[in-house]
Amino acid sequence: MFETLPFFHPLSVESVSLPKQFTFPFFYEPHPLSLLAADQVKMYLRTQQDFKHPFWSDEQLNESPIGKMFGVMVVKDSNGNLGFLAAVSGKLANTNKHAYFVPPIYDILDEEGFFRAEEHHINRINRDIEHIQNGEAFAEAKTKLEEVKSANESALKAARELHKANKKERKQIRSTLDTVLPDVETQAILEDLIKQSYRDQHEYDVLKLETRTELNKAQSDVDQYIEKIERLKEERKRRSAALQKKIFDQYQFLNAHGETKDVLSIFQETAGIIPPAGAGECAAPKLFQYAYLNQLTPICMAEFWWGTSSASEVRLHEHYYPSCRGKCEPILGFMMQGLDVESNPLLQATHTPKGLDIVFEDNDILVVNKPSELLSVPGKQISDSVFERAMELRPDMTGPIIIHRLDMSTSGILVLAKNKEAHQFIQDQFIQHTIVKRYTALLNGLISEDEGLIDLPLRVDLDDRPRQMVCYTYGKPARTQFRVIERKNDRTKIHFFPLTGRTHQLRVHSAHSLGLHTPIVGDDIYGTRENRLHLHAGFIRFIHPTSGKEISFEVADPF
């Protein structure tokens, strides 16, 4: 088996027992077997000579450095032999053909495949469009059209001014004639003036016709190029749609029951959308597909990042990450059918103290100290939250009571309004950024700066919600002031003063290479999971809605 099946790597196990259930891929701790398999892949990446990819900056490659996500799946064959499969997300070194990593579901880079042939045709259409749009003939036709428009406008304007002067002159002549009892000579002059008026109008009509004819000719010369471009664009659109459908047809995914479903059906049934670009190209679907095609039983899996993170996101070298939700969740939801998979830990009840730790309460506000891992408001699957507990404790509150939120993993001060007037009054202060908030965080490393300002705009990662990305094009402004409190045991205790309130703002500003480049301890999204996220909202100051006086609250750091 080991010698005949490609991409099956034997795994020597002495004291590690098999997991009872397969890994839940969207929130997990790597099983020891997955770690053993991943260590072998990492060793291969450190020593391989099979390909060249710019995981880090390399002047010889002359390419921008970018890391890649790799996956391992521990599997068992029909004879009970244990091994693992390895895969990479997307292409690697501009190819999908590797000796170590399983192949993709469909290789769009295959030079003999239909995708390349149609891609060449579409690229030729793009070149034809560009050739017409940037060609001298089209430019000359457009210039000629503008010249004709300008000349026509000048000619018509000159004619109108001439006729206006003629009309004024005729009016002056009429004012000197006796039009009440005209004689024969006066009558002849009047008739001639009328003829002059008709002649001017006729000349203007003839000029308009001539200019319109010339303009239509110039416009027709331009339109013939525009029509060619539009025909090419329509052909490109038609070919692209047909190519996309044909590609969707190639992505036929298997599950443990032996059932097959195409990617378009999966996304339409689960999310009601067209599959996003790259759906099915991640490591996890490749691993499942190869396992099922070769009668291998999936045991457990893990994915890790290797190399430099992109400028927009936070990925740490050799760190383990869950499968992305935007592209992989619908696909893996189908592919794992028939497997005994671990339950989603995110749907399990959190072990937090019952009730609420009330810091302050009056007729307008309720200030609580939220524990880590308790939601601020009910989620899609979990209802237990500060909101639900507050409504149970104070059912007479008219609400809306939630003014601001803390991440589920963040502990600290949360202010709730007990009536609509208080809610509006305090919410306005949040909108105007007049409320002072201070967070305490413990960073997983030492930073050299004592204080400063982080200014990195953020937007959601559409392929992997709720992760956030730095984006200068579509991101919303996100600014954070910081001040170091203590450096001890290779960790930094720090105070954050957020000037805006974006999702995961402090977590991304801490971990991102353009920020502090040091994740918060226990950050399971942008760093390394520990017993908790070491981020605490310890201080807040604002104006009370009834007294109009400034009030503040402080809660000691729990770490």
VOGU-3710 file (C-alpha; in Angstrom, 3 decimals, decimal comma):
1> mfetlpffhp> 0,000/0,000/0,000  2,731/2,410/0,991  4,568/1,869/-2,287  1,666/1,837/-4,710  -0,636/4,667/-3,640  0,786/8,089/-4,495  0,643/10,849/-1,879  0,078/8,342/0,976  2,808/9,030/3,527  3,333/6,343/6,221
11> lsvesvslpk> 2,954/7,558/9,783  4,851/5,798/12,566  2,877/5,894/15,790  3,962/4,291/19,027  1,998/5,713/21,945  -0,558/8,024/20,354  -4,120/6,704/20,319  -6,590/7,471/17,545  -9,201/10,179/18,163  -12,758/9,006/18,794
21> qftfpffyep> -14,191/11,481/16,277  -12,950/13,342/13,232  -11,749/16,921/13,712  -14,356/19,694/13,578  -12,389/21,785/11,049  -13,664/25,246/11,944  -12,601/25,270/15,601  -10,143/22,719/16,938  -6,978/21,876/18,797  -4,760/19,764/16,501
31> hplsllaadq> -4,741/16,110/17,556  -1,262/14,685/18,331  -1,494/12,552/15,167  -2,135/15,670/13,102  0,838/17,348/14,750  3,069/14,378/13,859  1,907/14,545/10,252  2,322/18,315/10,122  5,872/18,017/11,484  6,761/15,765/8,563
41> vkmylrtqqd> 5,309/18,247/6,080  7,222/21,083/7,715  10,425/19,078/7,503  9,749/18,455/3,823  9,178/22,188/3,239  12,433/23,030/4,989  14,484/20,597/2,933  12,634/20,089/-0,374  14,220/20,842/-3,730  11,161/20,065/-5,871
51> fkhpfwsdeq> 9,883/23,588/-6,428  10,620/27,269/-5,888  8,033/29,433/-4,181  8,629/32,818/-2,487  7,493/31,953/1,034  9,845/34,678/2,216  11,609/37,552/0,501  14,077/36,159/-2,040  15,801/38,476/-4,509  16,698/35,572/-6,802
61> lnespigkmf> 13,045/34,661/-7,334  12,159/38,287/-8,065  8,638/37,743/-6,713  6,667/39,243/-3,837  6,840/36,931/-0,798  3,620/35,209/0,188  3,025/32,291/2,514  0,627/29,426/1,894  -1,829/27,363/3,904  -1,018/23,645/4,080
71> gvmvvkdsng> -3,209/20,831/5,339  -2,643/17,317/6,640  -5,172/14,529/7,018  -4,353/11,368/8,948  -6,029/8,426/7,195  -6,269/4,653/7,423  -6,399/2,318/4,440  -8,539/-0,797/4,090  -5,733/-2,913/5,575  -5,526/-0,773/8,709
81> nlgflaavsg> -2,267/0,976/7,718  -2,002/4,469/9,137  -0,618/7,350/7,100  -1,334/10,890/6,127  -2,102/13,026/3,098  -0,790/16,549/2,564  -2,266/19,384/0,494  -1,724/23,054/-0,231  -4,386/25,695/-0,682  -4,435/27,034/-4,224
91> klantnkhay> -1,515/26,647/-6,576  2,088/26,398/-5,460  5,000/27,663/-7,580  2,473/28,292/-10,381  1,523/24,625/-10,703  -0,877/22,087/-9,223  1,347/19,092/-9,935  3,530/18,091/-7,008  5,127/14,867/-5,900  4,230/15,373/-2,223
101> fvppiydild> 0,804/17,047/-2,234  -2,485/15,576/-3,395  -3,869/16,925/-6,678  -6,734/19,423/-6,900  -10,306/18,410/-7,625  -9,789/19,963/-11,060  -6,501/21,306/-12,386  -7,310/24,581/-14,117  -3,598/25,035/-14,824  -3,442/21,944/-17,035
111> eegffraeeh> -2,168/23,185/-20,394  -4,099/20,438/-22,183  -7,374/21,161/-20,394  -10,380/23,099/-21,642  -9,820/25,934/-19,180  -6,462/26,919/-20,661  -7,802/26,699/-24,217  -10,813/28,872/-23,428  -8,688/31,207/-21,306  -6,448/31,792/-24,324
121> hinrinrdie> -9,530/32,578/-26,433  -10,895/35,030/-23,848  -7,474/36,635/-23,516  -7,382/37,054/-27,281  -10,743/38,805/-27,127  -9,360/41,086/-24,409  -6,387/41,900/-26,625  -8,695/42,619/-29,567  -10,770/44,967/-27,420  -7,656/46,699/-26,153
131> hiqngeafae> -6,279/46,942/-29,709  -9,435/48,703/-30,911  -9,774/50,940/-27,868  -6,143/52,057/-28,033  -5,793/52,006/-31,835  -4,987/55,057/-33,935  -8,019/54,588/-36,199  -10,476/54,732/-33,280  -8,635/57,709/-31,800  -8,702/59,540/-35,154
141> aktkleevks> -12,424/58,823/-35,567  -13,187/60,202/-32,088  -11,001/63,256/-32,773  -12,745/63,815/-36,117  -16,135/63,594/-34,407  -15,175/66,218/-31,837  -13,784/68,460/-34,588  -17,006/68,153/-36,598  -19,092/68,910/-33,517  -16,984/71,991/-32,802
151> anesalkaar> -17,001/73,206/-36,424  -20,750/72,653/-36,736  -21,438/74,512/-33,533  -19,279/77,435/-34,719  -20,938/77,532/-38,157  -24,455/77,427/-36,746  -23,585/80,034/-34,143  -22,156/82,341/-36,826  -25,277/81,842/-38,986  -27,548/82,641/-36,049
161> elhkankker> -25,608/85,809/-35,254  -25,715/86,887/-38,936  -29,436/86,258/-39,188  -30,000/88,066/-35,919  -28,157/91,101/-37,309  -30,150/90,856/-40,558  -33,379/90,721/-38,577  -32,365/93,785/-36,584  -31,566/95,634/-39,833  -34,920/94,677/-41,362
171> kqirstldtv> -36,669/95,896/-38,254  -34,847/99,218/-38,532  -35,904/99,570/-42,186  -39,540/98,818/-41,309  -39,467/101,546/-38,654  -38,751/104,151/-41,347  -41,616/103,049/-43,625  -45,238/104,059/-43,547  -46,848/100,691/-43,131  -50,324/102,081/-42,384
181> lpdvetqail> -50,914/103,493/-45,912  -48,022/102,024/-47,892  -47,417/103,118/-51,457  -46,230/100,837/-54,230  -42,543/101,344/-53,462  -43,034/100,773/-49,735  -45,029/97,635/-50,472  -42,193/96,323/-52,634  -39,673/96,975/-49,865  -41,849/95,166/-47,325
191> edlikqsyrd> -42,232/92,146/-49,610  -38,466/92,060/-50,137  -37,865/92,138/-46,396  -40,183/89,147/-46,011  -38,265/87,311/-48,724  -34,992/88,081/-46,933  -36,413/86,582/-43,745  -37,491/83,412/-45,582  -34,115/83,243/-47,292  -32,243/83,471/-43,991
201> qheydvlkle> -34,417/80,714/-42,514  -33,879/78,542/-45,596  -30,118/79,048/-45,500  -30,088/78,111/-41,799  -32,168/74,976/-42,468  -29,807/73,973/-45,294  -26,797/74,575/-43,019  -28,367/72,456/-40,240  -28,971/69,640/-42,691  -25,415/69,822/-43,988
211> trtelnkaqs> -23,934/69,847/-40,469  -26,236/67,016/-39,359  -25,168/64,934/-42,350  -21,509/65,574/-41,627  -22,021/64,835/-37,927  -23,891/61,586/-38,661  -21,025/60,487/-40,905  -18,441/61,211/-38,191  -20,616/59,560/-35,522  -21,079/56,505/-37,751
221> dvdqyiekie> -17,319/56,169/-38,110  -16,989/56,142/-34,313  -19,986/53,839/-33,813  -18,534/51,129/-36,006  -15,605/50,778/-33,585  -17,911/50,921/-30,540  -20,119/48,226/-32,050  -17,078/46,016/-32,639  -16,037/46,482/-29,024  -19,552/45,727/-27,743
231> rlkeerkrrs> -19,769/42,578/-29,889  -16,441/41,415/-28,511  -17,530/42,183/-24,939  -20,755/40,274/-25,456  -18,815/37,319/-26,818  -16,441/37,537/-23,858  -19,363/37,619/-21,431  -20,998/34,618/-23,097  -17,773/32,608/-23,177  -16,912/33,522/-19,587
241> aalqkkifdq> -20,337/32,430/-18,337  -20,095/29,158/-20,258  -16,566/28,593/-18,971  -17,635/29,285/-15,391  -20,484/26,783/-15,661  -18,168/24,195/-17,175  -15,688/24,748/-14,341  -18,479/24,330/-11,772  -19,359/21,038/-13,431  -15,783/19,778/-12,887
251> yqflnahget> -15,938/20,358/-9,133  -17,847/17,251/-8,115  -17,315/16,582/-4,421  -17,605/13,222/-2,662  -18,679/12,498/0,900  -18,254/9,492/3,180  -21,546/7,993/1,937  -20,124/7,884/-1,600  -22,518/10,586/-2,747  -21,483/13,284/-5,222
261> kdvlsifqet> -22,582/16,897/-5,520  -21,276/19,757/-7,644  -20,044/23,003/-6,159  -22,848/25,126/-7,619  -25,544/22,967/-6,031  -23,747/22,960/-2,686  -23,545/26,744/-2,448  -27,038/27,380/-3,784  -28,569/24,912/-1,329  -26,620/26,064/1,735
271> agiippagag> -25,959/29,757/1,152  -28,105/30,703/-1,834  -25,129/32,208/-3,657  -22,820/31,577/-6,577  -19,624/29,878/-5,330  -16,902/32,432/-4,566  -13,700/32,429/-6,581  -11,390/29,626/-5,488  -14,127/27,510/-3,875  -12,819/23,949/-3,725
281> ecaapklfqy> -9,176/25,000/-4,094  -8,374/25,021/-0,375  -6,376/22,207/1,223  -9,228/20,554/3,128  -11,513/19,695/0,159  -8,507/18,315/-1,733  -7,662/16,047/1,203  -11,201/14,701/1,588  -11,572/14,126/-2,156  -8,350/12,154/-2,476
291> aylnqltpic> -9,169/10,091/0,617  -12,622/9,136/-0,665  -11,409/8,419/-4,202  -8,838/5,995/-2,807  -10,974/4,321/-0,118  -9,042/5,908/2,734  -10,774/6,598/6,055  -10,242/10,140/7,444  -9,067/10,100/11,070  -8,170/13,715/11,871
301> maefwwgtss> -6,819/16,825/10,162  -5,156/20,189/10,708  -4,076/23,187/8,642  -1,095/25,472/9,205  0,433/28,574/7,629  3,936/28,502/6,176  5,869/31,657/5,317  5,138/35,372/5,221  1,648/36,724/5,776  0,092/38,933/3,128
311> asevrlhehy> 0,015/42,665/3,794  -3,729/42,610/4,463  -4,145/39,756/6,952  -2,572/38,189/10,015  -1,106/34,713/9,474  1,757/33,493/11,638  4,407/31,097/10,366  3,770/27,463/11,436  0,597/28,406/13,346  -2,493/26,210/12,996
321> ypscrgkcep> -5,725/27,698/11,664  -9,293/26,526/11,097  -10,685/26,028/7,616  -12,093/29,194/6,085  -15,844/29,572/6,376  -16,701/31,504/3,224  -15,295/28,969/0,763  -14,970/25,764/2,773  -17,888/25,603/5,210  -20,572/24,678/2,629
331> ilgfmmqgld> -18,241/22,249/0,832  -16,944/20,510/3,942  -20,465/20,401/5,360  -21,328/18,095/2,467  -18,019/16,203/2,342  -18,133/15,300/6,063  -21,579/13,721/5,775  -21,157/10,099/6,804  -18,232/10,846/9,133  -18,474/10,902/12,905
341> vesnpllqat> -17,340/14,494/13,448  -16,710/16,319/16,712  -19,515/18,661/17,712  -19,072/22,364/17,104  -17,502/23,733/20,311  -18,820/27,187/19,446  -22,370/25,886/19,965  -21,634/24,387/23,357  -22,679/26,242/26,463  -19,894/28,339/27,938
351> htpkgldivf> -18,945/27,883/31,571  -19,326/31,421/32,884  -20,608/32,542/36,288  -24,383/32,702/36,458  -26,164/36,015/36,610  -24,399/39,349/36,113  -21,608/41,085/38,011  -23,301/44,483/38,435  -20,877/47,368/38,919  -23,437/50,193/39,051
361> edndilvvnk> -27,161/50,685/38,555  -29,642/53,562/38,676  -32,882/54,450/36,870  -31,074/55,015/33,545  -28,119/52,675/33,214  -26,852/49,273/34,205  -23,069/48,782/34,239  -21,835/45,175/34,333  -18,489/43,414/34,362  -18,854/40,884/31,510
371> psellsvpgk> -16,889/37,654/31,941  -14,791/36,295/29,104  -16,649/33,880/26,742  -20,095/35,387/27,364  -21,792/37,012/24,378  -22,936/40,632/24,622  -26,087/39,865/22,604  -27,673/36,556/21,542  -25,976/34,783/18,630  -27,506/32,676/15,870
381> qisdsvfera> -27,176/29,451/17,858  -26,452/30,624/21,421  -28,911/32,849/23,259  -27,083/33,108/26,608  -25,698/36,647/26,727  -25,499/39,805/28,781  -28,691/40,971/27,072  -30,638/37,810/27,966  -29,404/37,792/31,555  -30,182/41,502/31,954
391> melrpdmtgp> -33,733/40,995/30,704  -34,186/38,139/33,179  -32,885/40,263/36,076  -34,656/43,480/35,065  -37,762/42,567/33,025  -39,141/46,092/33,544  -36,448/47,678/31,348  -38,089/49,200/28,251  -34,924/49,038/26,077  -33,324/48,943/23,621
401> iiihrldmst> -30,686/48,325/26,276  -27,525/47,316/24,413  -25,498/50,447/23,615  -22,133/48,907/22,705  -20,636/45,430/22,594  -17,570/43,504/23,633  -16,231/40,486/21,736  -17,312/37,211/23,283  -13,739/36,502/24,438  -13,179/39,994/25,872
411> sgilvlaknk> -14,048/40,667/29,504  -14,841/43,952/31,185  -17,193/46,893/31,453  -20,389/46,897/29,415  -22,919/49,718/29,749  -26,619/49,032/29,178  -29,437/51,577/29,022  -32,649/50,949/30,952  -34,783/53,188/28,755  -34,804/54,563/25,222
421> eahqfiqdqf> -33,872/58,099/26,243  -30,753/56,940/28,074  -29,872/54,646/25,173  -30,034/57,487/22,647  -28,125/59,912/24,872  -25,191/57,556/25,510  -25,205/56,138/21,988  -24,727/59,656/20,624  -21,552/59,922/22,705  -20,258/56,696/21,164
431> iqhtivkryt> -21,034/58,024/17,687  -19,258/61,308/18,430  -16,276/59,401/19,944  -16,455/61,471/23,134  -16,538/58,430/25,413  -13,156/57,449/26,869  -12,467/53,693/26,966  -9,378/51,907/28,207  -8,533/48,275/27,614  -5,755/46,237/29,191
441> allnglised> -4,058/43,550/27,129  -1,189/41,152/27,595  0,844/40,772/24,407  2,653/37,565/23,556  6,073/39,218/23,152  8,025/42,383/23,816  7,465/45,608/21,906  9,998/48,394/21,832  7,679/51,417/21,695  6,416/52,885/24,951
451> eglidlplrv> 3,395/54,596/23,405  1,975/55,515/20,043  -0,934/55,502/17,612  -1,968/52,636/15,312  -3,942/53,693/12,243  -4,955/50,685/10,111  -8,355/50,632/8,309  -10,235/47,364/8,652  -12,845/45,347/6,777  -14,238/41,849/7,204
461> dlddrprqmv> -12,569/38,945/5,405  -15,450/37,932/3,122  -14,048/34,407/2,785  -13,490/33,847/6,481  -15,859/35,772/8,739  -15,482/37,096/11,387  -11,755/37,591/10,667  -10,823/41,167/9,820  -8,318/42,413/7,253  -6,336/45,612/6,815
471> cytygkpart> -7,667/47,277/3,661  -6,840/50,790/2,499  -9,374/50,606/-0,353  -12,581/49,436/1,318  -11,689/49,383/5,000  -13,296/51,628/7,611  -11,025/53,937/9,638  -9,649/52,237/12,766  -7,370/54,120/15,160  -5,934/52,992/18,505
481> qfrvierknd> -3,678/54,770/20,980  -1,513/52,598/23,220  0,757/52,923/26,241  2,997/50,183/27,637  2,513/49,442/31,336  4,980/46,631/31,980  7,413/44,269/30,242  7,952/40,979/32,010  8,710/37,334/31,123  8,837/38,083/27,371
491> rtkihffplt> 5,356/39,582/27,507  4,092/43,156/27,375  1,229/44,525/29,446  -0,346/47,431/27,625  -3,226/49,886/27,763  -5,259/50,476/24,615  -7,395/53,565/24,041  -9,551/52,865/20,955  -10,561/56,016/19,089  -12,911/53,995/16,875
501> grthqlrvhs> -14,881/50,827/17,542  -14,308/48,329/14,738  -14,766/44,575/15,108  -11,556/42,934/16,382  -9,820/46,329/16,185  -7,486/45,831/19,143  -6,749/42,222/18,214  -5,754/43,066/14,627  -3,862/46,227/15,591  -1,861/44,133/18,053
511> ahslglhtpi> -1,092/41,192/15,757  -0,705/42,790/12,329  2,796/43,387/10,977  1,925/47,047/10,343  0,644/47,396/13,911  2,467/46,093/16,977  3,204/42,752/15,263  2,595/40,996/18,592  -0,678/39,104/19,148  -2,649/39,319/22,352
521> vgddiygtre> -2,084/36,293/24,585  -4,822/33,728/24,018  -6,057/35,197/20,728  -7,373/32,102/18,945  -7,940/33,989/15,667  -4,827/36,119/15,193  -2,433/34,429/17,611  -2,288/31,302/19,770  -5,108/29,962/21,915  -4,642/29,782/25,690
531> nrlhlhagfi> -7,011/29,551/28,630  -8,562/32,896/27,653  -8,089/36,017/25,564  -6,055/38,411/27,692  -8,038/41,513/26,766  -10,096/43,411/29,327  -12,225/46,552/29,090  -11,231/48,020/32,429  -12,268/51,688/32,295  -14,964/53,880/30,750
541> rfihptsgke> -15,947/57,554/31,138  -19,011/59,320/29,725  -21,760/61,869/30,498  -24,719/60,594/32,498  -28,023/60,931/30,568  -29,980/62,528/33,445  -27,497/64,356/35,667  -25,410/65,661/32,767  -22,325/65,023/34,888  -19,235/63,081/33,855
551> isfevadpf> -19,090/59,615/35,411  -16,502/56,856/35,159  -16,162/53,200/36,107  -13,123/50,976/36,563  -12,794/47,218/37,020  -9,513/45,553/37,970  -7,725/43,440/35,386  -8,468/39,709/35,817  -4,989/38,667/34,609
//
